[in-house]
């Protein structure tokens, strides 16, 4: 089986969604290229082996025509099946890597969004607390003016003014 050097989980390192997506797309492109190269190498290998097998079969046909043709078809079928299994395994590995990259990119984006939402919420809470304090202070001042007015008017009513 021909190996591929895959991107490892944890390679995305950007701090904002556009950069994460750019890195993710670059890694996905690299994975697609590696997959294509591996598939071509497998096809070339199968083609070369099949050509060798057919050449050998032609040399033996004089005495073993029917047996060699049957054996050749069996072997080609096995090799093709094996090659398809290898291709499928490579494609599955690539899909797994893509899914991992996608999940990591999504996680980083969610973390970034959560951080921004937290910062916004903290600012809003601070603004609300400030406004609440200002309103409380204003209410206390108004209450003091009211109490002073009430005390003054009560004193003058009491003394008959």
Secondary structure as UniProt FT lines:
FT   TURN            9..10
FT   HELIX           17..158
FT   TURN            159..160
//
